[in-house]
Amino acid sequence: MGQCNSLLCARTSGSSLRRLCVHFDINETILLGDPAGGDTFEESLNKILAKVAYVKAVPAEEQKGGRWPEWVWHDGSPLDPDLRTSDMPPPPLLPDTFADPPGCKKLYNVKELKKPFAKSFTHAGSPGVVYRPEYERLLAAMRWPTDVPVDSRLCSSDGYYACLPAFFHTLSSLKASGRPFSVVLRTFGTDLPRVQAAINAFVEGKHPLHAGVRCPELRLCDERMWRGRYSSADGSFTLQPYDERGEGRDGSGSSTREAAGFMLSEVAMLDELQGDAKSLPRVSAVQDDYEWWDEHGNAPSAGKPLWLTLDSHGKWRHIFFDDNIHNDPDDSIVAVRARAHIGDDFLPVSGAATVRLQGSVLKKVPTIRPILDKEWFLQQIEECEAQLDELMNQGEGAGSTRSLAAELGLDHPRSSS
C-alpha cells in the first residue's frame, strides 16, 4: 500500500490505539468540478483561489480611482491590475487563516466581487489575474499523466484527476500504518456515485499514482451508501439506504421513519459509520440533509452530524474535513453532537463551542494545500489529535482552565433511558 507516513506510524504504535474515523466533505474538499451545481473543473479551481485571497475596504476619502476603488488587497496594494507596477508581487494568499484579519474579507465573500469574478478569478479582466501563475501550478498538480490511459472513473473529461491525489494518498498511508480506521464521505450534493466509482477504481489498482494496489476492503459498496435526513417532527436524524434517485431501495420513495432499512438510533448510526474491529478499515458515504440545514439558516445544530465522545476510555477519534467550515457561531456546515461518556445521550453543542473545535475535531480545508501537498491531510490528522488531547487534558488540575466537557455544556450529561 506504499510507505507509511513517519509521524502517523509513530502515533499508531501501541496496544491502546484509538481507532480513527475521518469524515471528508466532497465538493472542493476532495473533488473538483460540480456538474450538478454548475461548476466546471476550472471554475472550481478559480473559486478555491478566490476563497483564500483577502481584500479590505477603502474609505471614500482615500479611494484612488481605477476599477473597484472601494477595495484594495489585504496588503494595501491596488486591486486593479492596471494600477500595479511590474515589480509589484501579488499579495500573499492566506490559505491557513481561520479568523479574517482585522478589517479584511475574503474576496469570495464580497458580493460585488464574488458574482462577476469568483468562477473566473484568474482570467483577464478580473483582479485575480495576478494569481494566474498559482492557478497554473494547481492545474499542473491535478493533470492526469499523459502516458497513462485515461480511466473515466478517476479522470475528468478535460484530462485532470477528478479527486485530489492527496485523498488517495491518505487512504493508502492509513492502510499501511496498520491503524484501525474508517472513512465517511459527506455531501449535500449528488456526487456520491461519482466518488464511489473513483474509490472503487483506486482499490482495483487503476490509479496511476497507486498502480497495482489492491485493497478490496476499502471498496465503497452500495450497502454502505446512506441518505441522512432530519425528522420535521422531532429534529432527530435518520440514515436511510441511499438511492441516487432519492428513493429508498424498495422504490417507494417513502420518507417515513418506518421505511425498511432506516437506522433510527444515533448509537446504531455511529456504529454503522465507524464499523467494528472485524470490519476495519472501511469506507462509507452519507448524502446529508441540505434542505434542513438551509431551512434552519445554516444553524450549527442543523448541519452534517458529527458524533463526539469525550470519555478518555473511548476507542474512537473523529475528524471532519470540509472546505466550508467558518469562524462563525451562527453558521456551521457541521453539527457536532457530543456526550461526555459512552451511554450518555448525544447533545448538540453551541455555535461558539463548534468554533472552538476547529483544529481538533473540525478542520477547515483550504483546498490549495492538499492539491499541492499530498501529505496535508495526514499532517492535519496528527495536529488535530494533538490539539484534542490538549483540550481534553485541560481543567484536570487545581487552578486550571475550564474542562472541555464544561465548554461543550456536558458537565451534567443526561443518561439514556
Secondary structure, 3 states (H helix, E strand, C coil): CCCCCHHHHHHCCCCCCCEEEEEEECECCCECCEHHHCECHHHHHHHHHHCCCEEEECCHHHCCCCCCCCEEECCCCECCHHHCCCCCCCCCCCCCCCCCCCCEEEHHHCHHHHHHHHHHCCCCCCHHHHHHHHHHHHHHHCECCCCCCCCCCCECCCCEECECHHHHHHHHHHHHHCCCEEEEEEECCCCHHHHHHHHHHHHCCCCHHHCCCCCHHHCCCHHHEEEEEECCCCCCEEEEECCCCCCCCCCCCCCCCCCCCCECCHHHHHHHHHCCHHHCCEEEEEECCHHHHHHCCCCHHHCEEEEEECCCCCCEEEEEEECCCCCCCCCCCEEEEEECCCCECCEECCHHHHHHCECCCEEECCCHHHHHCCCHHHHHHHHHHHHHHHHHHCCCCCCCCCCHHHHCCCCCCCECC
